[in-house]
Amino acid sequence: MIDFPHSPPDGYSYSFEDFKRGVIRIWLHHHSSYSYTKEEVKTVWGFYKPKTKKYYIPVNHKTVGKEVDISDTREYTAMPILLNPLMSAFI
């Protein structure tokens, strides 16, 4: 198990699976029901490399992207919010 800093939002949970050698894939599961599928809905949150203790954004569920600072991530995704200076003044 990894030392993951986020708590899942209400109605969600995380799971961790070995993806490739030295890489863990982090899934975000949504436990609501949807009319278009009977299967559980999940999305890849991001990736983690335990050896270096670094997190990575997902390109898709099969591809590890760029390294990301964990403080720039959110509960729903490792993708950072890129705001221009004016937008960031309102947050």
N, C-alpha and C positions, 0 to 999 in steps of 0.2 A: 504494500500500500504506500502511496505517496503522501507527502505532507501538502495537501491541496488547500489553499487559503480561502477559497470561496465556499459559501453555504448555498445549497440549491434554493432557487426561488420556490414559492408555494406551488404545489402541483408538479414539481419537477424532481428529478434525482440524477445523480452522476453514477457512471460506472467506468471502470478502468480496465483496459485489456492490453496484453502484450501485442504490439503491432508488428514491429520488426525487431531485430536484435538491438537491444539498448534503447528502444523507443516504446513509450506507452501512449495509447490513444485514449483520450478522455471523451466519453459520450455524455450528452445531456438528453435525458429521457423526459418526455412530456406525457403525463398520465391522464390527460383528458381523452374523451372519445371524439372521433371525427366521422362525418358521414361518408367520406370518400375512401376510408380504409378500415379494415377490422384489425390491422396490425398495429403494434405499438409505434408511436411516432418518436423518432430520435434524430439528433443531429450531432455532428462531431463538434465538440467544444474546442479542442486543440490537441496538441501533442506535448509530451514531456520526456526529457532524457535524464534519467536518474543519475547517471554517471557525472554529468556536468551540472545537474540540478537546474536546468534551463527549460523554459516553455517556448513553444513554437505555434504560430498561427496555422490554421489549416488552409491549404489551397482547395482541397476537397477531402472526402473521407479517406482517400488513399495516398495523399501527397502532403508531406510535411513542408510548411512554408518557412518564412523568416523567423528568426528569434524575436521574442517579444518580452518586454519587462512585465512581470506579473502585476505590478501596480497599475499598468495601463490596460489591464483586462477587466472584464465584467463577469457577472455570474452566468450570463447567457452565452458568451463567446470570448475567445482569446483575441479576436480581431479588435484592434484599438480604434477608438473614435478619432478621426482626424478632423480637427476643427481649425478654422482660420482664427486669427486673434479676436476679431469682432464677435464671432460665435462663442468663443471660450469665455468672453466677458460675461455672458448671460448664464453660465453654468456655475 
